Amino acid sequence: MTTPAGWYPDPSGHPFERYWSGGAWTQQTRGTWQVGCGKGNGGHRAPLTSDPYRSPRSWYRRKRCVIPAAIVGAFIVIGVIGSALDAAKKDPANNALGGGPASFSQTSPPPTDDTTSPESSSTPAAGSDGSFIMPDEVGTVLQDAQDDIQRVSGDQFFFTDSHDALGSSRFQILDRDWQVCSQNVAAGQAVGAGGNIDFAAVKLDETCP
């Protein structure tokens, strides 16, 4: 089938139309047929096909626009989700991601007899100045260690830090999936009100370094 003479999209991918004589492409061009993602190649090359209805570069030019845009969009979405999860984790009042217990019971009245519970005898209560004795949390699930610090400090919003003990800079998003390998404050050492406590942790199925 012979294609009739006329104006058609330039087969070499330039953003204008080129005249087809019915048997070959001419040097005549006109107007702007389409705008690509980037600049043209700035030179004239021989037609890539003798069929003026098909531009072999059109698919490549669309792909050159769509693929980078999709990659950039994916990184933006991942960054937004990561920032939101990190902010939620660092908020001690956020209980959905393991920042603290979901609810806190009121302080029970002092016992009327001399019986002392095993828990209160093993970990001294916080002093009047807010200080407390650091418990040994090594080997404990990270969430339980954080809850324990809030209990012994008497501060239900006491915030503790944690980091990846393997040095991979992973975030402890779900604290119940991690275990404590070490603590920056030794067990038995006094911790002042608002003291900095940091736990090094690994996943439950990993071995501490």
C-alpha positions as CSV (number, residue, x, y, z in Angstrom):
1,M,0.0,0.0,0.0
2,T,1.4,3.4,-1.0
3,T,1.0,6.2,1.6
4,P,-0.5,9.3,0.0
5,A,1.6,12.5,0.0
6,G,1.0,14.9,2.9
7,W,2.2,16.2,6.3
8,Y,3.0,13.6,9.0
9,P,4.8,13.5,12.3
10,D,8.5,13.7,11.8
11,P,9.8,10.0,11.9
12,S,13.1,11.0,13.6
13,G,11.3,12.2,16.7
14,H,11.5,16.0,16.2
15,P,8.6,18.0,17.5
16,F,7.2,19.1,14.1
17,E,5.7,17.7,10.9
18,R,7.6,16.7,7.8
19,Y,6.3,16.4,4.3
20,W,5.9,13.0,2.7
21,S,6.1,13.1,-1.1
22,G,4.4,9.8,-1.6
23,G,7.7,8.0,-2.0
24,A,10.2,9.7,0.3
25,W,10.6,12.3,3.1
26,T,11.4,15.8,2.0
27,Q,13.3,18.6,3.8
28,Q,10.0,20.6,4.2
29,T,8.8,20.9,7.8
30,R,6.1,22.9,9.5
31,G,4.6,23.8,12.9
32,T,5.0,21.9,16.2
33,W,3.4,18.5,16.2
34,Q,4.2,17.5,19.8
35,V,6.3,18.5,22.7
36,G,8.6,15.8,24.1
37,C,10.0,15.4,27.6
38,G,13.4,16.9,26.6
39,K,15.1,18.6,23.8
40,G,15.6,17.1,20.4
41,N,18.9,15.8,19.2
42,G,19.6,19.1,17.3
43,G,20.5,17.5,14.0
44,H,18.8,15.9,11.0
45,R,19.1,12.2,10.4
46,A,17.8,10.0,7.7
47,P,14.2,8.7,8.3
48,L,14.1,5.6,10.5
49,T,11.1,4.1,8.6
50,S,9.4,4.6,5.3
51,D,6.0,4.5,7.0
52,P,4.9,8.0,7.9
53,Y,2.2,6.7,10.2
54,R,4.6,5.2,12.6
55,S,7.3,6.9,14.6
56,P,9.7,4.3,16.1
57,R,11.0,6.9,18.6
58,S,7.6,7.8,20.0
59,W,7.5,4.9,22.4
60,Y,11.0,5.5,23.6
61,R,10.3,9.2,24.2
62,R,7.3,8.4,26.3
63,K,9.2,5.9,28.3
64,R,12.0,8.4,28.8
65,C,9.5,10.7,30.5
66,V,7.3,8.2,32.4
67,I,9.9,5.9,34.0
68,P,12.0,8.7,35.7
69,A,8.8,10.3,36.9
70,A,7.5,7.1,38.4
71,I,10.8,6.4,40.2
72,V,10.8,9.9,41.7
73,G,7.2,9.5,42.8
74,A,7.9,6.2,44.5
75,F,10.8,7.7,46.4
76,I,8.6,10.6,47.6
77,V,5.9,8.2,48.8
78,I,8.5,6.0,50.6
79,G,10.0,9.1,52.3
80,V,6.6,10.4,53.5
81,I,5.7,7.0,54.9
82,G,9.1,6.6,56.6
83,S,8.9,10.1,58.2
84,A,5.4,9.5,59.5
85,L,6.4,6.2,61.1
86,D,9.5,7.6,62.6
87,A,7.7,10.6,64.0
88,A,5.0,8.3,65.5
89,K,7.7,6.1,67.1
90,K,9.5,9.0,68.7
91,D,6.3,10.4,70.2
92,P,6.1,8.9,73.7
93,A,2.3,9.5,73.8
94,N,1.7,7.4,70.7
95,N,0.8,3.9,71.9
96,A,0.0,2.4,68.5
97,L,3.7,1.9,67.5
98,G,5.0,0.8,70.9
99,G,5.8,4.2,72.5
100,G,4.3,3.1,75.8
101,P,1.5,1.2,77.3
102,A,-2.0,1.8,76.0
103,S,-3.4,2.7,79.5
104,F,-2.0,3.4,82.9
105,S,-3.6,2.4,86.2
106,Q,-3.9,4.9,89.0
107,T,-1.3,4.5,91.8
108,S,-2.5,2.0,94.3
109,P,-2.7,3.0,97.9
110,P,0.1,1.8,100.2
111,P,-0.4,-1.7,101.6
112,T,-2.0,-1.9,105.0
113,D,0.2,-4.8,106.1
114,D,3.9,-5.7,105.9
115,T,3.5,-7.8,102.8
116,T,5.5,-6.5,99.9
117,S,4.9,-7.7,96.3
118,P,7.9,-9.4,94.5
119,E,7.9,-6.7,91.9
120,S,8.2,-3.8,94.3
121,S,10.9,-5.5,96.3
122,S,13.0,-6.3,93.2
123,T,12.9,-2.8,91.8
124,P,13.0,0.2,94.2
125,A,10.4,2.9,93.6
126,A,11.3,6.3,92.3
127,G,12.6,8.8,94.8
128,S,10.8,12.1,95.7
129,D,13.2,14.0,93.3
130,G,12.2,11.7,90.4
131,S,15.4,9.6,90.5
132,F,15.3,5.8,90.3
133,I,17.6,2.8,90.2
134,M,18.2,1.4,86.7
135,P,16.9,-2.1,86.3
136,D,18.6,-4.8,84.2
137,E,16.8,-4.9,80.9
138,V,19.3,-7.0,78.9
139,G,17.6,-9.9,77.1
140,T,14.2,-8.2,77.6
141,V,11.8,-7.5,74.8
142,L,12.3,-3.8,73.9
143,Q,8.6,-2.9,74.5
144,D,8.7,-4.5,77.9
145,A,11.9,-2.7,78.8
146,Q,10.4,0.7,77.9
147,D,7.3,-0.1,80.0
148,D,9.5,-1.1,82.9
149,I,11.4,2.2,82.9
150,Q,8.1,4.1,82.9
151,R,7.0,2.0,85.9
152,V,10.1,2.3,88.0
153,S,10.5,6.0,87.2
154,G,6.9,6.8,88.1
155,D,6.6,8.7,84.9
156,Q,4.2,7.2,82.4
157,F,5.6,9.4,79.7
158,F,9.3,8.7,80.3
159,F,11.0,8.4,76.9
160,T,13.8,6.0,76.2
161,D,16.0,5.9,73.1
162,S,16.9,2.7,71.1
163,H,19.2,1.9,68.2
164,D,20.2,-1.0,66.0
165,A,22.9,-3.0,67.8
166,L,24.1,-4.4,64.5
167,G,25.0,-0.9,63.2
168,S,22.6,-1.1,60.3
169,S,20.7,2.1,61.3
170,R,17.4,0.2,61.2
171,F,14.4,1.8,63.0
172,Q,12.7,0.0,65.8
173,I,9.2,0.6,64.4
174,L,7.5,-2.3,66.3
175,D,9.3,-2.5,69.6
176,R,7.8,-5.9,70.4
177,D,9.8,-7.4,67.5
178,W,13.1,-6.4,69.1
179,Q,15.1,-7.5,72.1
180,V,17.6,-5.5,74.3
181,C,21.3,-6.4,73.9
182,S,22.8,-3.7,76.1
183,Q,21.9,-0.5,77.9
184,N,23.9,2.7,78.3
185,V,23.1,3.0,82.0
186,A,24.3,0.0,84.1
187,A,21.8,-1.9,86.2
188,G,21.8,-0.7,89.8
189,Q,23.0,2.8,88.8
190,A,20.9,5.8,89.9
191,V,19.1,7.7,87.1
192,G,18.0,11.3,87.6
193,A,14.7,12.6,86.6
194,G,14.6,13.0,82.8
195,G,17.8,11.0,82.4
196,N,18.9,9.7,79.0
197,I,18.5,5.9,78.6
198,D,19.4,4.2,75.3
199,F,18.9,0.5,74.5
200,A,20.9,-1.3,71.8
201,A,18.6,-3.9,70.2
202,V,18.3,-6.6,67.6
203,K,15.3,-8.4,66.1
204,L,14.0,-11.3,68.2
205,D,15.3,-13.9,65.7
206,E,18.8,-12.3,65.6
207,T,21.8,-12.8,67.9
208,C,23.2,-9.8,69.9
209,P,26.8,-8.9,68.8
